[in-house]
Amino acid sequence: METDTTILHLGAFEISFFHTNHSVPESQGVVIKTPVGVIMHVPDYKFDWTPVMGKPFDVQRALKLGGDNVLALLSDCLGATNEGYTVSERGIEDTFDQILDKSEGHQVFITTVASNISRISQAIRSAVKHNRRIVVAGRSLNQNILVAQNMGLLSFPQDVFVPDDKSSKEEQSGILYLVAGAYGQSGSALWRIANGEHKTISIDDGAAVIFSADPIPGVHDQVNAIIDHLTYRGAEVYYSQIQENLHVSGHGSQGDLLMLAGIVKPKYYIPIGGTIHHMRAYRNMIEKMGVTKDRIFEWVEGQTLEFTPGMAKFGKPIETRNVFVDGGQVGEVGSVVIKDRQALSQDGVLVISVPYDKRERRFIDRVQIVSRGFVYVKESQGLMNKVSGLASNVVRRQAPGSDVMAAKNDIEREVGHFLFKETGRNPVVLASIVEI
C-alpha cells in the first residue's frame, strides 16, 4: 500500500495512512477524519531514525494529515514503564557478528520473533559475512520469510538457504540456524531441539544459541527451562541478562510516547496495546505534561467511547468474545471440536480397526489397536490384550446384517468405560470400520 496516496472513504469517514516504525515492517499509523473531529490511531510504534528496514517515522505526513486540531490520539502504551527512548535496531547486527566470530568452528542458532523481519535480515547478513548458509526451522519463520521475500523485503540469493531436512549432511560450522520458539513455546522447533526431539536437527557440544528476543510477561519460566536444557546439552547460550544488544523492543519508551503526544497535542489521549498498569503509567506520564485526568481515557475490553462535538465520554459497553482461526476457517470452531482437542492433548487417542466384509455384511473378529499419546503399546501389552478381547466380544455379538454404526458406537462406549475404570484416563476412542 502506498501510504502517501491511499485514501479510503467509508461512509462519513475519510481514512489516510502514514509510515511508522515497529519490529514488523511496513507498519502504519491511521488518521480518521470524522464529522466530529480527527482521530489519530498509532498502534505499536517507536521512533527509529536509522531503521534497518524501511523508512523512519513519517512525522511530517502525520502532522499534515492530523492538522492542528486532533480530537483524540490512540497511542501504543506498552513501553510507558520504560524510561528514555527505545534505541535503533541497527546495533544488533554488530552483536551477531561478535558472537559468530567467537563461535567459529561451531554450530550457531539464532531465535527471534517470527514477525521481526528486520532482525531476521540482520541475522542472515551476519551469516553471509561469516560464510554460513541458513537453515530455517519452524513453520512460522518459514512462512514469514517466504512472505517477506515475495514482498521484496528480503532479497538474498536462494542458494543461501538449506532445507532443514538436509542440514545434517552439511558441515555444521558453515550453518546458521534460524529457529522459531524464542518464547519457549512447547512443541516449537527450539523446544524440540533443546529436548533432543527434533527429527533432523541436533545440537552439538559447544554450539552457540542466541536469544534475540526478550521474554514477554508470562513466559519467563518456559524460556528459562529451555535455556537450562540447551546449557545441559553443552550449548553456550546468549540472552539479554548476560549479553547486551541482543534485542531492541518494537515499542516506544517514555521518550517516544511523550514525543508523539507533544507533537500531536490532541484534545483527548487514549492509551492502547498495553495492560492496565501500562495504561496507568501512560496516564501518569501525560498528566505531567499538564493534561487533566478527564482528558485521558483508560479503557478495558468491551468499553466504548462516544465523541460528540466538544465532548468525549464512555458509552454503552459491548459484549466481546474470542474468534477462533482454524486454518482457513474463521469463526466458531465448535465446543465439541474444542473438547475433543482438549481430550487428545490430555489423554491421547486409541484407534480400534475392525474389518467388515461388505459382501456378506458381517464383521470379522480380527481387530487391531493403535495408541497415540495414551500408552506405549509394547510396555502395556496386558492392557492392550484386554482392550482387544473386549472389542472382539462386541464384534462377535453382531449378527450378519447388523447396523454398522451401532456396532461402532458400542465398541467406543464399552472400551472407553473400561479404560477409565482401569487407568483413570479418558483417551479419545475411535472404532474404524475397514471394509474388505
Salt bridges, closest charged atoms under 4 A:
ASP4 OD1 - ARG61 NE 3.95
GLU14 OE1 - HIS9 NE2 3.36
GLU14 OE2 - LYS33 NZ 3.82
ASP44 OD2 - HIS22 NE2 3.58
ASP44 OD1 - HIS251 ND1 3.92
ASP76 OD2 - HIS251 ND1 2.95
GLU89 OE2 - LYS46 NZ 3.61
GLU89 OE2 - ARG119 NH2 3.02
GLU93 OE1 - ARG125 NH2 2.81
GLU93 OE2 - LYS129 NZ 2.92
ASP97 OD2 - LYS129 NZ 2.73
ASP101 OD1 - HIS130 NE2 2.69
GLU170 OE1 - ARG133 NH1 3.56
GLU287 OE1 - ARG283 NE 3.55
GLU298 OE2 - ARG280 NE 2.79
GLU298 OE1 - ARG283 NH1 3.38
ASP326 OD2 - ARG341 NH2 2.99
ASP347 OD1 - ARG425 NE 3.70
GLU360 OE1 - ARG362 NE 2.69
ASP365 OD2 - ARG396 NH1 2.49
ASP410 OD1 - ARG413 NH2 2.84
GLU412 OE2 - LYS408 NZ 2.86
GLU414 OE2 - ARG397 NH2 2.69
GLU422 OE1 - LYS386 NZ 3.98
GLU435 OE1 - LYS358 NZ 3.87
